[in-house]
Amino acid sequence: MGFFDRYRTPADLPQRIPVFPLSGALLLPRAELPLNIFEPRYLAMVDHALSTDRLIGIIQPAAGRESEDVPPLMNVGCVGRIVSYAETPEGRMLITLAGVCRFQVAQELDVISPYRQVSANYHPFAIDLASEGGASEVNRPALLKAFRDYLSANNMKANWSEVDHAPTDILVNTLSLLAPYDPQEKQALLEAPDLKTRADVLVALTEVALSKMGSGGKPRLQ
């Protein structure tokens, strides 16, 4: 049984989770996010997760508040499971999170741990736990065209055999992770109610960025 099969309904996920606030970071269901952990409080968070359920929530600080010592959090994040980890001689920890389900912050908890914790509500995003997750509604040709245009504008290449065979949900979420958009746009991708809407937002953002490049504006895609 794959680990995704452990999480079939919101009730299968813990209500209380540790969270890692990261501006510009995006974790989406069934996509992976590599992280380089070095701050003591987050090393403690990873140690705790590894000794329990391996789940950590990724969430962005509120826009414009990132520099505060304890910035307010955005209302929506995504919980992920640690699927790989390695320790370095310098004491860092390299982990990979696989996104499981988005959550709303019901409330931030008063804790004695060095890392922050929240009470998470997964019910608005139960679709994330469905194996198909609305992939059949995605306009895959439009998504692939935007991806090809993105690569062409930046003189990049892709393994199109792998892309063509990738499941649609993984393709949408992986491209959303790779897209170099600002934190607010990343949050819009995260909060899209379903996979089709996320794909539509991603295509629209890419088309706007490419249009700016074509009109002599500063390139948005790196």
Number of C-alpha atoms within 10 A of each C-alpha: 5 6 10 16 11 11 16 15 17 20 12 10 19 14 14 16 20 24 23 22 22 14 21 17 17 26 28 28 24 20 21 22 19 15 13 14 18 15 12 13 15 18 18 16 24 23 13 15 17 16 9 9 13 16 25 24 26 25 27 27 21 16 14 11 14 16 9 9 7 11 15 16 19 15 16 20 27 26 27 25 22 20 16 11 15 10 12 9 6 7 12 15 20 15 19 18 25 25 27 24 27 29 25 19 18 15 13 17 13 9 10 8 11 12 17 19 22 19 17 25 21 27 15 12 19 17 21 26 21 15 13 13 17 16 19 12 13 19 15 18 9 13 21 17 12 19 19 15 16 20 15 11 15 11 8 11 10 10 7 10 8 9 13 12 9 12 12 24 21 17 21 25 25 19 16 23 21 10 20 15 20 12 19 14 16 21 22 13 25 24 20 14 14 18 25 21 17 20 27 19 17 24 21 14 17 22 16 12 18 19 13 14 15 12 9 8 11 10 15 15 15 11
